[in-house]
Amino acid sequence: MLRAELGPRGIDVTIVMPGSTRTPMLEEELRTAPPPTRRIIESTRILSADAVAAALLRAVARRRFEAIPGLDVSLSARAYRIAPRIGRAILDREARAAERR
């Protein structure tokens, strides 16, 4: 909606969809999350806040609508859009694997 409203005024909008990002908020989540949730988060690549910011700035400079930092997260998001059922199956499998660890 915001993109549609501001586009005619020459204002670009870029959204960022990072995966897990090393921040105080994530540290608190890891500290308080149930063990299965913590294992799922820790089984994924955790990006630095600087890496997420750099990806966002590159997307803004290229006038892209989306910034999805991290190749793994980007590919996962795109695959999920194309085939949601397969995307859900992959996420479910990853969650089960993390629980077994």
NORZILIN-V228805 format. One record per pair of residues at least 12 apart in sequence whose ideal C-beta (glycine too) atoms are under 7 Angstrom apart, sorted by the first residue. I is the first residue (numbers start at 1). J is the second residue. If there is no record, write none. Layout:
i=<I/I>
j=<J/J>
This chain:
i=<3/12/13/14/14/14/14/14/14/15/15/15/16/16/16/17/17/17/18/18/18/19/19/19/19/19/20/20/20/20/21/21/21/21/22/22/22/22/23/36/36/39/39/39/40/40/43/43/43/45/45/47/47/51/52/55/55>
j=<65/63/65/56/59/60/64/65/67/65/66/67/52/56/67/66/68/77/47/52/69/44/45/47/70/73/41/44/46/47/46/47/49/52/46/47/48/49/49/98/99/98/99/101/95/98/94/98/101/70/72/69/70/69/69/67/69>
